[in-house]
């Protein structure tokens, strides 16, 4: 299992009239955490795209337990619990600076060939970087 933590500070513009983080902003937080998690493995979305591989979102699911507020320091705990096939699943936990679990989520991406618009297997180098976490 691969595990990465990323910190994000809530900006005022990300809150709604109630003072809570607007629910749709969590998708952006998870994207930041996902990109940084891959970067920590020396894997790059940019390089995948330059090689004609796209990673569109196939599904997104989130369960909310408590709200986050302006200026909270959030930790996005990102997990990859299974080796990717044509799809790559990320699980998330959002925790505030008080250690409270705010939500859990999952996002499934699909490796796609840009030209054919068809699912493909992940690149070998991608699998090689993740392999040590699943031995």
C-alpha positions in Angstrom: 0.0 0.0 0.0 1.3 3.5 -0.9 0.7 6.3 1.5 1.3 10.1 1.2 0.2 13.1 3.2 -0.2 16.6 1.9 -1.1 19.8 3.8 -3.5 22.4 2.5 -4.6 25.6 4.2 -8.2 26.7 3.6 -8.4 30.0 1.9 -11.3 32.4 2.5 -12.5 32.2 -1.1 -13.0 28.4 -0.7 -15.7 28.9 2.0 -19.5 29.3 1.5 -22.0 31.6 3.3 -22.0 29.3 6.3 -18.2 29.6 6.7 -17.6 26.0 5.6 -15.4 24.8 2.8 -17.7 24.6 -0.2 -18.1 20.9 -0.9 -16.9 21.0 -4.5 -13.5 22.3 -3.4 -12.6 18.9 -2.0 -12.2 17.6 -5.5 -9.5 20.2 -6.1 -7.8 19.4 -2.8 -7.7 15.7 -3.7 -6.3 16.6 -7.1 -3.5 18.5 -5.4 -2.8 15.6 -3.0 -2.9 13.1 -5.9 -0.5 15.0 -8.1 1.9 15.5 -5.1 1.6 11.9 -4.1 2.7 10.8 -7.6 5.4 13.5 -7.6 6.8 12.0 -4.4 7.3 8.8 -6.5 9.0 10.8 -9.3 5.9 10.2 -11.5 4.5 13.2 -13.4 1.1 13.8 -14.9 2.8 16.2 -17.3 5.2 13.4 -18.5 2.3 11.0 -18.9 0.4 13.6 -21.0 3.5 14.3 -23.1 3.6 10.6 -23.9 -0.1 10.6 -25.0 -1.5 9.1 -21.8 -4.5 10.8 -20.1 -6.0 10.0 -16.7 -9.6 11.1 -16.8 -11.8 10.6 -13.7 -14.1 7.6 -14.0 -15.7 8.0 -10.6 -15.6 10.2 -7.5 -17.2 9.4 -4.1 -17.1 11.4 -0.9 -18.7 11.0 2.6 -18.7 14.2 4.8 -18.6 14.0 8.5 -17.5 17.5 9.7 -16.9 20.8 7.9 -13.6 22.6 7.4 -13.4 26.3 8.0 -11.4 29.3 6.7 -7.7 29.1 7.8 -7.9 25.4 8.9 -4.8 23.4 8.1 -6.0 20.2 6.4 -4.0 17.1 5.9 -5.1 15.0 2.9 -4.0 11.4 3.6 -3.8 9.8 0.1 -3.6 6.0 -0.3 -3.2 3.6 -3.2 -4.3 0.3 -1.9 -4.0 -1.8 -5.1 -1.7 -2.0 -8.0 -3.2 -0.2 -11.0 -4.6 -2.0 -14.0 -6.2 0.2 -16.7 -7.6 2.0 -13.7 -5.9 3.7 -10.8 -7.8 4.2 -7.5 -7.0 6.7 -4.8 -8.5 6.7 -1.3 -8.5 9.9 0.8 -9.0 11.0 4.4 -9.2 14.7 5.2 -8.1 15.5 8.7 -8.0 19.0 10.3 -5.3 20.4 12.6 -7.2 19.0 15.7 -7.0 15.5 14.3 -10.7 15.3 13.4 -11.7 13.2 10.4 -13.7 15.5 8.1 -14.4 13.2 5.2 -13.3 10.1 3.3 -13.3 9.8 -0.4 -12.2 7.8 -3.4 -11.4 8.7 -7.0 -10.9 6.2 -9.8 -8.9 7.3 -12.9 -8.5 5.5 -16.1 -5.2 5.3 -18.2 -6.3 6.4 -21.7 -4.5 6.6 -25.0 -5.0 10.2 -26.1 -5.2 9.4 -29.8 -7.4 6.3 -29.7 -9.4 7.4 -26.6 -9.3 3.9 -25.3 -8.2 2.5 -21.9 -4.7 1.1 -21.8 -2.4 -0.6 -19.3 -0.3 1.7 -17.1 3.3 2.4 -18.3 5.8 -0.1 -17.0 7.8 2.7 -15.3 4.6 3.7 -13.5 4.1 0.2 -12.2 7.8 -0.2 -11.3 7.6 2.9 -9.0 4.6 1.5 -7.1 5.8 -2.1 -7.0 7.9 -1.8 -3.8 4.8 -0.8 -1.9 2.9 -4.0 -2.8 5.6 -6.6 -2.3 
